[in-house]
Amino acid sequence: MELTIDLKNYNNTDDIFKRTASRGIIYHEGKYLLICSKYGDHKFPGGGVKKGETPEAALIREVREETGFIVIPSSIHYYGIVHERRKGDYNDILEMDSHYYICEVWEKATNRNLDEYEKEYEYTVAWMTLEEALKHNRDDVNMDICPWTKRDTTVMQHLLNCRK
């Protein structure tokens, strides 16, 4: 899978901020592990790759921080990439490459370690079907507050299409 999403909600005169991220597609007993915020968005757990960190290491770290679940390293399989271009947080253009991995987690979760903005968004963990998540993302989300929803909604739809 390789997808490109351009929200075109920026000025071409803005500075460009480039970022790489890793995200987990975690499926168990008919449901996917997702992160939900108080704004109604549902997304795959994951986040930015730190300097000197491999995308796989970032995946393991981010899934644990956001969900408390521990990724089983031997289960990690590359799924694809989403190239995203949209207005950033500081009047810049965000160009982000999100690498998606299909993986499994150990059954028991540990404590989460949320960033300040994740606490502000009141991130919670949910297991749900893609159909349930898509309904929420299409009906309930303010895209100005949660522009990343377009990215994960596109990946969810791609997963559904591949199952058919």
Sequence and secondary structure as in RCSB ss.txt:
>XXXX:A:sequence
MELTIDLKNYNNTDDIFKRTASRGIIYHEGKYLLICSKYGDHKFPGGGVKKGETPEAALIREVREETGFIVIPSS
IHYYGIVHERRKGDYNDILEMDSHYYICEVWEKATNRNLDEYEKEYEYTVAWMTLEEALKHNRDDVNMDICPWTK
RDTTVMQHLLNCRK
>XXXX:A:secstr
 EEEEE   S TTSEEEEEEEEEEEEEETTEEEEEE TTS EE SEEE  TT  HHHHHHHHHHHHHS  B GGG
 EEEEEEEEEEE TTSEEEEEEEEEEEE B SS       HHHHHTT EEEEE HHHHHHHHHHS  TTT TTHH
HHHHHHHHHHHHH 
